[in-house]
């Protein structure tokens, strides 16, 4: 049996940081045999997810709840922004973000409150479930490893454009110029707006609809 607690292991991993935390380094940091680490985690990814989960549980998103008398889309916007802000504040640990992180106790309560609000505003249980899952995907896709993934795509596009003649692919050059003026936050707001409008269209529940029960 390990001679340290789960909390002590998480604290040790946070001291090491996301780049150095692995089972061998944790064992050395805690002064224990490496085999005892495997009671809690299998590898670096498990360690990262465990630490990030603890950071999320400390943050505002774990205590989030829908404000009374707010529409379903206002509630989803609030949750998405709070969750994303908490993940971004985690620094390098966000590389370990996975959908499973929404299953912490605080996140489960938030999920229950969110789906209940959607249901009260007219969503079927199926549409509410899909809407929540989609929102989580939008948030996770927006953070990547600290930079929105689309930003990496734009940088790769610029690199490729350097290999072709200046008078070719002129539309893509306009895209690259526009992308250079777009921040990860601005892209997230665009994605979130598109997501909410799409959810409204698919569910048949209008934007701004309030609870009816």
Secondary structure, DSSP 8 states (H G I E B T S, - for coil): --SS-HHHHHHHHHHH-TTT-SHHHHHHHHTS-HHHHTTT-SSHHHHHHHHHHHHHHHSGGGG----TT--HHHHHHHHHHHHHHHHHHTGGGGGG--GGGGGSHHHHHHHHHHHHHHHHTT--HHHHHHHHHHHHHHHHHHHBTTB-HHHHHHHHHHHHHTTS-TTSSHHHHHHHHHHTT--HHHHHHHHHHHHHHHHHHHH---TT-----
